[in-house]
Amino acid sequence: MIRIYFFFVSIMLLLPFNLLATDPLDLLSKADKPDVCKIYGGIYITDNPAMADFIIYEEDSEAFANLVVFEEDNQLFADQSGMWYFVPNRGFADFIVYFSERRAYADFTVFFIDTRTFAGCR
């Protein structure tokens, strides 16, 4: 009888934390993954990866990149996916990025292209 009582009390204590409703493997799949398609506008490049919103690796080939980026000359035209304008000041940036030399550390990969038409998500 006492075992049943402790069992129900422990379940009641865990319910507010929602530990019974989640699968441990499901928690791994719901990790915060960056939505590559929503990164556009003013971009500031930082030297500190801890201050960056995203850590990026620059690909050598367009085929393996998650995002194809076109560097705009004016921030007003950087209004679609893959259109970036590099700002000189962190205060004017929509996103702060850090370029990693190792692909394993990156959140996603980019490839810089010369043609505006082909920029965007993959």
C-alpha positions as CSV (number, residue, x, y, z in Angstrom):
1,M,0.0,0.0,0.0
2,I,2.8,2.4,0.8
3,R,4.5,1.6,-2.5
4,I,1.4,2.5,-4.4
5,Y,1.1,5.7,-2.5
6,F,4.8,6.7,-3.2
7,F,4.3,5.8,-6.9
8,F,1.3,8.1,-7.3
9,V,2.9,10.9,-5.4
10,S,6.0,10.7,-7.5
11,I,3.9,10.8,-10.7
12,M,2.0,13.8,-9.4
13,L,5.3,15.6,-8.7
14,L,6.6,14.9,-12.2
15,L,3.5,16.1,-14.0
16,P,4.2,19.8,-13.7
17,F,7.6,19.2,-15.3
18,N,6.0,17.3,-18.2
19,L,8.6,14.6,-17.9
20,L,6.1,11.8,-18.4
21,A,4.7,13.2,-21.7
22,T,8.0,13.4,-23.5
23,D,10.1,10.7,-25.1
24,P,13.9,11.1,-24.4
25,L,14.6,10.4,-28.1
26,D,12.1,13.0,-29.1
27,L,14.0,15.7,-27.2
28,L,17.0,15.1,-29.4
29,S,15.1,15.7,-32.6
30,K,13.5,18.9,-31.3
31,A,16.9,20.7,-30.9
32,D,17.0,24.3,-32.1
33,K,18.1,24.1,-35.7
34,P,18.5,27.3,-37.6
35,D,16.1,28.1,-40.4
36,V,18.5,28.9,-43.2
37,C,15.8,30.4,-45.4
38,K,15.1,33.2,-42.9
39,I,18.6,34.6,-42.8
40,Y,18.8,37.7,-45.0
41,G,19.4,41.4,-44.6
42,G,22.2,43.1,-42.7
43,I,24.9,40.6,-41.6
44,Y,27.8,41.4,-39.2
45,I,30.8,39.2,-39.1
46,T,32.3,38.7,-35.7
47,D,35.6,37.2,-34.5
48,N,34.0,35.7,-31.4
49,P,31.9,32.6,-32.0
50,A,30.1,33.0,-28.6
51,M,28.6,36.3,-29.8
52,A,27.4,34.9,-33.1
53,D,23.8,34.0,-33.8
54,F,25.0,31.4,-36.3
55,I,28.3,29.7,-37.0
56,I,28.8,29.3,-40.8
57,Y,31.2,27.4,-43.0
58,E,31.9,28.6,-46.5
59,E,31.7,25.8,-49.0
60,D,33.9,25.6,-52.1
61,S,31.1,24.1,-54.1
62,E,27.5,25.2,-54.6
63,A,26.3,21.6,-54.6
64,F,27.0,21.0,-51.0
65,A,25.9,24.4,-49.5
66,N,22.7,24.8,-47.5
67,L,22.3,28.4,-48.6
68,V,23.5,30.2,-51.7
69,V,24.3,33.8,-50.9
70,F,24.6,36.9,-53.0
71,E,26.3,39.9,-51.5
72,E,24.2,43.0,-52.1
73,D,25.7,46.5,-52.4
74,N,22.7,48.1,-50.7
75,Q,20.9,46.9,-47.5
76,L,17.5,47.8,-49.0
77,F,17.9,45.1,-51.6
78,A,18.8,42.4,-49.1
79,D,15.2,41.4,-48.5
80,Q,15.0,37.8,-49.7
81,S,16.5,34.5,-48.7
82,G,20.2,34.4,-49.6
83,M,20.5,38.2,-50.0
84,W,23.1,39.5,-47.6
85,Y,24.5,42.9,-47.0
86,F,27.6,43.0,-44.7
87,V,27.3,45.9,-42.2
88,P,30.4,47.5,-40.6
89,N,28.6,47.9,-37.2
90,R,27.0,45.2,-35.0
91,G,24.2,47.6,-34.1
92,F,22.8,47.7,-37.7
93,A,22.9,44.0,-38.2
94,D,19.9,41.7,-38.5
95,F,22.1,38.7,-37.8
96,I,25.6,38.2,-36.4
97,V,27.6,35.4,-37.9
98,Y,31.0,33.7,-37.4
99,F,32.8,32.0,-40.2
100,S,34.4,28.8,-39.0
101,E,37.3,27.1,-40.7
102,R,35.9,23.6,-39.7
103,R,32.7,22.3,-41.2
104,A,31.9,20.2,-38.2
105,Y,31.5,23.3,-36.0
106,A,29.1,25.1,-38.3
107,D,25.3,25.4,-38.0
108,F,25.0,25.4,-41.8
109,T,27.1,26.0,-44.9
110,V,27.0,28.8,-47.5
111,F,28.3,29.4,-51.0
112,F,28.8,32.9,-52.3
113,I,27.6,33.4,-55.9
114,D,28.0,36.3,-58.3
115,T,24.5,36.1,-59.8
116,R,21.5,37.4,-57.8
117,T,19.0,35.1,-59.5
118,F,20.4,31.9,-58.1
119,A,20.7,33.0,-54.5
120,G,18.5,31.3,-51.9
121,C,17.8,28.1,-50.0
122,R,18.6,24.6,-51.0
